């Protein structure tokens, strides 16, 4: 770190001295080290999560084939169009906590004959007081085949979470059979054909339970390790390489969660070192929110910085759990899967039936940029990351109610960052004056990530300052820019947001960038997320 800081400072002085005299004096540095690759950015690091929670499935994704709302076989068309635009890599379903109460058999067969079940979330006071509907009593009209159809429409890979709390390994084997057995080969393959898909779904990502330390069974880590071995033992693979993801630590940013990681791995390896080969990835969850009102749209400047600071905790969480993994996995076969992450606010609900729903603002957009940059910088440690949740819920990309639909500020950040997918992550170092807030707290002044795609360099940067722009020298160490395009998401008010009445109140601005050479100055707007796409000489 000392060498990096010295190098950054030296380059900053050099860049300032070479900057045109008309350029405002720089007080920051963004340095991309072209010869220090981190790893490939798997598209799955920019994935998504859906659960039968509030308005995510019913009204959000599923409107029904007979709906007047434009749909594709019952799936909301406006949502599919946006998901295609995002180049959505993967979607997780059916949960979340809902997964460990879900019987996949309830969601197959003729829709009119599927059973109606009490939703897992029925005990939440807000949902108890809401009108009856599919959010409270699940009609199971959206089941496995409907989810697979949604993924196919979006061009995304499916990631299924198995029920460990209330079903058995035999039930899991049969779900794999329903999804993946060859056409016409088994009774469950015939059931799949009757549901609309003669050919197998080829599902490779399987989560073994969800939050098994809590709603997924209240297991101790060594107990869950036994369940993981049971559920992954002799599962029919039908010629596929199945990727089993273990239920990892919870949403708290403390060392107690690292204890779960260590306890689970110790229990898993108790049977022998070969059991580690079954573990493709270890999941971890992290949500961030602010104290005070905790409202999504009514917050102070201090609340703004407090939430961005909490989002930045993801960086240390990934590092901590990666180090814990290495204690047991010296060959680095297993990677981390952050399959739930996002902000968690209170706020006026989009609809009384939509549990945990709120309208995101620019604050949530910056949390998204900070987090995706973190994933890109740690690309070698991560296999998949899924934002929670897709529509009408926490950290939502979309608002949907009846025939109304609006992409949020979070959607626009994902749309900007899709340019990183599949690229080679490069070391990025940033320096800028820290921002003081609260009681003896500070947040960095600039942060971002970079990826290389042939001769195209993609750099994304977050300026967290609520009111001040940041003039920074951008230094390409080992390369030279020939031309560039900039995309910036910013607004005059940090509370700015999109809603049904103003669906385009906040949209990115795209324009050519007049930059060239190995270094140039750039003004990053206040409270902004910026993407620079540069063609290299």
Beta strands, then each sheet from edge to edge (+ up, - down):
strand 1: 28-40
strand 2: 47-49
strand 3: 71-72
strand 4: 75-76
strand 5: 90-93
strand 6: 117-118
strand 7: 137-138
strand 8: 157-162
strand 9: 205-208
strand 10: 243-246
strand 11: 279-288
strand 12: 335-343
strand 13: 382-387
strand 14: 398-401
strand 15: 404-407
strand 16: 424-432
strand 17: 435-437
strand 18: 441-443
strand 19: 447-453
strand 20: 456-463
strand 21: 470-477
strand 22: 481-489
strand 23: 509-513
strand 24: 519-524
strand 25: 528-536
sheet 1: 23+ 22- 25+ 20- 19+ 16- 1+ 21+ 24-
sheet 2: 2+ 5+ 8+ 9+ 10+ 11+ 12+ 13+ 2+
sheet 3: 3+ 4-
sheet 4: 6+ 7-
sheet 5: 14+ 15-
sheet 6: 17+ 18-
end
